[in-house]
Amino acid sequence: MNYQEAINDLQDTLVVMAEMERRQSVMLCYHAETLLKHDEMLRDTEEFRRRTEQNLAEITDKLNGLIGYVDGMPPRRPS
């Protein structure tokens, strides 16, 4: 193999490596965007769970109050 062929092979290799790096860079950007979206979805899910737990606690408290109120009422007489 002469020097010119070796130079041509190296140039071809560099072109291929440059394209591989470009594609990898595009994929890394896509991956970073996806991670940001997943983080946002996770925060939204956590906020929804927090609100749901708060609502359930309030409902439970009101239901317990209602049960206590009804429990203290005298029994109804049949009509």
C-alpha distances in whole Angstrom, upper triangle without the diagonal:
4,7,8,6,7,10,11,11,13,15,16,16,19,20,21,22,24,26,27,28,30,31,32,34,36,37,38,40,42,42,44,46,47,48,51,52,53,54,57,57,58,60,62,63,64,66,68,68,70,72,73,74,76,78,78,80,82,83,84,86,88,88,90,92,93,94,96,98,98,99,102,104,107,106,107,110,110,112
4,6,6,6,9,10,11,13,14,16,17,19,20,21,23,24,26,27,29,31,32,33,35,37,38,39,41,42,43,45,47,48,49,51,53,53,55,57,58,59,61,63,64,65,67,69,69,71,73,74,75,77,79,79,81,83,84,85,87,89,90,91,93,94,95,97,99,100,101,103,105,108,108,109,112,112,113
4,5,5,6,9,10,10,12,14,15,16,18,20,21,22,24,25,27,28,30,31,32,35,36,37,39,40,41,43,45,46,47,49,51,52,53,55,56,57,59,61,62,63,65,67,67,69,71,72,73,75,77,78,79,81,82,83,85,87,88,89,91,93,93,95,97,98,99,102,103,106,106,107,110,110,112
4,5,5,6,9,10,10,12,14,15,16,18,20,21,23,24,25,27,29,30,31,33,35,36,37,39,40,42,44,45,46,48,50,51,52,54,55,56,58,60,61,62,64,66,67,68,70,71,73,75,76,77,79,81,82,83,85,86,87,89,91,92,93,95,97,97,98,101,103,106,105,106,110,109,111
4,5,5,6,9,10,10,12,14,15,17,18,20,21,22,24,26,27,28,30,32,33,34,36,38,39,40,42,43,45,47,48,49,51,53,54,55,57,58,59,61,63,64,65,67,69,70,71,73,74,75,77,79,80,81,83,85,85,87,89,90,91,93,95,95,96,99,101,104,103,104,107,107,109
4,5,5,6,9,10,10,12,14,15,16,18,20,21,22,24,26,27,28,30,31,32,34,36,37,38,41,42,43,45,46,47,49,51,52,53,55,57,57,59,61,62,63,65,67,68,69,71,72,73,75,77,78,79,81,83,83,85,87,88,89,91,93,94,94,97,99,102,101,102,106,106,107
4,5,5,6,9,10,10,12,14,15,16,18,20,21,22,24,25,27,29,30,31,33,35,36,37,39,40,41,43,45,46,47,49,51,52,53,55,56,58,60,61,62,64,66,67,68,70,71,72,74,76,77,78,80,82,82,84,86,87,88,90,92,93,94,96,98,101,101,102,105,105,107
4,5,5,6,9,10,11,12,14,15,17,18,20,21,23,24,26,27,29,30,32,33,34,36,38,39,40,42,44,45,46,48,50,51,53,54,55,57,59,60,61,63,65,66,67,69,70,71,73,75,76,77,79,81,81,83,85,86,87,89,91,92,93,95,97,100,100,100,104,104,105
4,5,5,6,9,10,11,12,14,16,16,18,20,21,22,24,26,27,28,30,32,33,34,36,37,39,41,42,43,45,47,48,49,51,52,53,55,57,58,59,61,63,63,65,67,68,69,71,73,74,75,77,79,79,81,83,84,85,87,89,89,90,93,95,98,97,98,101,101,103
4,5,5,6,9,10,10,12,14,15,16,18,20,21,22,24,25,26,28,30,31,32,34,36,37,39,40,41,43,45,46,47,49,51,51,53,55,56,57,59,61,62,63,65,67,67,69,71,72,73,75,77,78,79,81,82,83,85,87,88,89,91,93,96,96,97,100,100,102
4,5,5,6,9,10,10,12,14,15,16,18,20,21,23,24,25,27,29,30,31,33,35,36,38,39,40,42,44,45,46,48,50,51,52,54,55,56,58,60,61,62,64,66,67,68,70,71,73,75,76,77,78,81,82,83,85,86,87,88,91,92,96,95,96,99,100,101
4,5,5,6,9,10,11,12,14,15,17,18,20,21,23,24,26,27,29,30,32,33,35,37,38,39,41,43,44,45,47,48,49,51,53,54,55,57,59,60,61,63,64,65,67,69,70,71,73,75,75,77,79,80,81,83,85,86,87,89,91,94,94,94,97,97,99
4,5,5,6,9,10,10,12,14,15,16,18,20,21,22,24,26,27,28,30,31,32,35,36,37,38,41,42,43,45,46,47,49,51,52,53,55,57,57,59,61,62,63,65,67,68,69,71,73,73,75,77,78,79,81,83,83,84,87,89,92,91,92,95,95,97
4,5,5,6,9,10,10,12,14,15,16,18,20,21,22,24,25,27,29,30,31,33,35,36,37,39,40,41,43,45,46,47,49,51,52,53,55,56,57,59,61,62,64,66,67,68,70,71,72,74,76,77,78,80,82,82,83,86,88,91,91,91,95,95,96
4,5,5,6,9,10,11,12,14,15,17,19,20,21,23,24,26,27,29,30,32,33,35,36,38,39,41,42,44,45,47,48,50,51,53,54,55,57,59,60,61,63,65,66,67,69,71,71,73,75,76,77,79,81,81,83,85,87,90,90,90,94,94,95
4,5,5,6,9,10,11,12,14,15,17,18,20,21,22,24,26,27,28,30,32,33,35,36,37,39,41,42,43,45,47,48,49,51,53,53,55,57,58,59,61,63,64,65,67,68,69,71,73,74,75,77,79,79,80,83,84,88,87,88,91,91,92
4,5,5,6,9,10,10,12,14,15,16,18,20,21,22,24,25,26,28,30,31,32,35,36,37,39,40,41,43,45,46,47,49,51,52,53,55,56,57,59,61,62,63,65,67,67,69,71,72,73,75,77,78,79,81,83,86,86,87,90,90,91
4,5,5,6,9,10,10,12,14,15,17,18,20,21,23,24,26,27,29,30,31,33,35,36,38,39,40,42,44,45,46,48,50,51,52,54,55,57,58,60,61,62,64,66,67,68,70,71,72,74,76,77,78,81,82,85,85,86,89,90,91
4,5,5,6,9,10,11,12,14,15,17,18,20,21,23,24,26,27,29,30,32,33,34,36,38,39,40,42,43,45,47,48,49,51,53,54,55,57,59,59,61,63,64,65,67,69,70,71,73,74,75,76,79,80,84,83,84,87,87,89
4,5,5,6,9,10,11,12,14,15,16,18,20,21,22,24,26,27,28,30,31,32,34,36,37,38,40,42,43,44,46,47,49,51,52,53,55,57,57,59,61,62,63,64,67,68,68,71,72,73,74,77,78,82,81,82,85,85,87
4,5,5,6,9,10,10,12,14,15,16,18,20,21,22,24,25,27,29,30,31,33,35,36,37,39,40,41,43,45,46,47,49,51,52,53,55,56,57,59,61,62,63,65,67,67,69,71,72,73,76,77,81,80,81,85,85,86
4,5,5,6,9,10,11,12,14,15,17,18,20,21,23,24,26,27,29,30,32,33,35,36,38,39,41,42,44,45,47,48,50,51,53,54,55,57,59,60,61,63,65,66,67,69,70,71,73,75,76,80,80,80,84,84,85
4,5,5,6,9,10,11,12,14,15,16,18,20,21,22,24,26,27,28,30,32,33,34,36,37,39,40,42,43,45,47,48,49,51,52,53,55,57,58,59,61,63,64,65,67,68,69,70,73,74,77,77,78,81,81,82
4,5,5,6,9,10,10,12,14,15,16,18,20,21,22,24,25,26,28,30,31,32,34,36,37,38,40,41,43,45,46,47,49,51,52,53,55,56,57,59,61,62,63,65,67,67,68,71,73,76,76,76,80,80,81
4,5,5,6,9,10,11,12,14,15,17,19,20,21,23,24,26,27,29,30,31,33,35,36,37,39,40,42,44,45,46,48,50,51,52,54,56,56,58,60,61,62,64,66,67,68,70,72,75,75,76,79,80,81
4,5,5,6,9,10,11,12,14,16,17,18,20,21,23,24,26,27,29,30,32,33,35,36,38,39,41,42,44,45,47,48,49,51,53,54,55,57,59,60,61,63,64,65,66,69,70,74,74,74,78,78,79
4,5,5,6,9,10,10,12,14,15,16,18,20,21,22,24,26,26,28,30,31,32,34,36,37,38,40,42,43,44,46,47,48,51,52,53,54,56,57,58,60,62,63,64,67,68,71,71,72,75,75,77
4,5,5,6,9,10,10,12,14,15,16,18,20,21,23,24,25,27,29,30,31,33,35,36,37,39,40,41,43,45,46,47,49,51,52,53,55,56,57,59,61,62,63,65,67,70,70,71,75,75,76
4,5,5,6,9,10,11,12,14,15,17,19,20,21,23,24,26,27,29,30,32,33,35,36,38,39,41,42,44,45,46,48,50,51,52,54,55,57,58,60,61,62,65,66,70,70,70,74,74,75
4,5,5,6,9,10,11,12,14,15,17,18,20,21,22,24,26,27,28,30,32,33,34,36,37,39,41,42,43,44,47,48,49,50,52,53,54,57,58,59,60,63,64,67,67,68,71,71,73
4,5,5,6,9,10,10,12,14,15,16,18,20,21,22,24,25,27,28,30,31,33,34,36,37,39,40,41,43,45,46,47,49,51,52,53,55,56,57,58,61,62,66,66,66,70,70,72
4,5,5,6,9,10,11,12,14,15,17,19,20,21,23,24,26,27,29,30,31,33,35,36,37,39,41,42,44,45,46,48,50,51,52,54,55,57,58,60,62,65,65,66,70,70,71
4,5,5,6,9,10,11,12,14,16,17,18,20,21,23,24,26,27,29,30,32,33,35,36,38,39,40,42,44,45,46,48,49,51,52,54,55,56,59,60,63,64,64,68,68,69
4,5,5,6,9,10,10,12,14,15,16,18,20,21,22,24,26,27,28,30,31,32,34,36,37,38,40,42,43,44,46,47,48,50,52,53,54,57,58,61,61,62,65,66,67
4,5,5,6,9,10,10,12,14,15,16,18,20,21,22,24,25,27,28,30,31,33,35,36,37,39,40,41,43,45,46,47,49,51,52,53,55,57,60,60,61,65,65,67
4,5,5,6,9,10,11,12,14,15,17,18,20,21,23,24,26,27,29,30,32,33,35,36,38,39,40,42,44,45,46,48,49,51,52,54,56,59,59,60,64,64,66
4,5,5,6,9,10,11,12,14,15,16,18,20,21,22,24,26,27,28,30,32,33,34,36,37,38,40,42,43,44,46,48,49,50,52,54,57,57,58,61,62,63
4,5,5,6,9,10,10,12,14,15,16,18,20,21,22,24,25,26,28,30,31,32,34,36,37,38,40,41,42,44,46,47,48,51,52,55,55,56,60,60,62
4,5,5,6,9,10,10,12,14,15,16,18,20,21,23,24,26,27,29,30,31,33,35,36,37,39,40,42,43,45,46,47,49,51,55,55,56,59,60,61
4,5,5,6,9,10,11,12,14,15,17,18,20,21,23,24,26,27,28,30,32,33,34,36,38,39,40,42,43,45,46,48,50,53,53,54,58,58,60
4,5,5,6,9,10,10,12,14,15,16,18,20,21,22,24,26,27,28,30,31,32,34,36,37,38,40,42,43,44,46,48,51,51,52,55,56,57
4,5,5,6,9,10,10,12,14,15,16,18,20,21,22,24,25,27,28,30,31,32,34,36,37,39,40,41,42,45,46,50,50,51,54,55,57
4,5,5,6,9,10,10,12,14,15,16,18,20,21,23,24,26,27,29,30,31,33,35,36,37,39,40,42,44,45,49,49,50,54,55,56
4,5,5,6,9,10,11,12,14,15,16,18,20,21,22,24,26,27,28,30,32,33,34,36,37,38,40,42,44,47,47,48,52,52,54
4,5,5,6,9,10,10,12,14,15,16,18,20,21,22,24,26,26,28,30,31,32,34,36,37,38,40,42,45,45,46,50,50,52
4,5,5,6,9,10,10,12,14,15,16,18,20,21,22,24,25,27,29,30,31,33,34,36,37,39,41,44,45,46,49,50,52
4,5,5,6,9,10,11,12,14,15,17,18,20,21,23,24,26,27,29,30,32,33,34,36,38,39,43,43,44,48,49,50
4,5,5,6,9,10,10,12,14,15,16,18,20,21,22,24,26,27,28,30,31,32,34,36,37,41,41,42,45,46,48
4,6,5,6,9,10,10,12,14,15,16,18,20,21,22,24,25,26,28,30,31,32,34,36,39,40,41,44,45,47
4,5,5,6,9,10,11,12,14,15,17,19,20,21,23,24,26,27,29,30,31,33,35,39,39,40,44,45,47
4,5,5,6,9,10,11,12,14,15,16,18,20,21,22,24,26,27,28,30,32,33,37,37,38,42,43,44
4,5,5,6,9,10,10,12,14,15,16,18,20,21,22,24,25,26,28,30,32,35,35,36,40,41,42
4,5,5,6,9,10,10,12,14,15,16,18,20,21,22,24,25,26,29,30,34,34,36,39,40,42
4,5,5,6,9,10,11,12,14,15,17,18,20,21,23,24,25,27,29,33,33,35,38,40,41
4,5,5,6,8,10,11,12,14,15,16,18,20,21,22,24,26,27,31,31,32,36,37,38
4,5,5,6,8,10,10,12,14,15,16,18,20,21,22,24,26,29,29,31,34,35,37
4,5,5,6,9,10,10,12,14,15,16,18,20,21,23,25,28,29,30,34,36,37
4,5,5,6,9,10,11,12,14,15,16,18,20,21,23,27,28,29,33,34,36
4,5,5,6,8,10,10,12,14,15,16,18,20,21,25,25,26,30,31,33
4,5,5,6,8,10,10,12,14,15,16,18,20,23,24,26,29,31,33
4,5,5,6,9,10,11,12,14,15,17,19,22,23,25,29,31,33
4,5,5,6,9,10,10,12,14,15,17,20,21,23,27,28,30
4,5,5,6,8,10,10,12,14,15,19,19,21,24,26,28
4,5,5,6,9,10,10,12,14,18,19,21,24,26,28
4,5,5,6,9,10,11,13,16,18,20,23,26,28
4,5,5,6,8,10,11,14,15,17,20,22,24
4,5,5,6,9,10,13,14,16,19,21,24
4,6,5,6,9,12,14,16,20,22,25
4,5,5,7,10,12,14,18,20,22
4,5,5,8,9,11,15,17,19
4,6,8,9,12,15,18,20
4,7,9,12,15,18,21
4,6,9,12,15,17
4,6,9,12,15
4,6,9,12
4,6,9
4,6
4
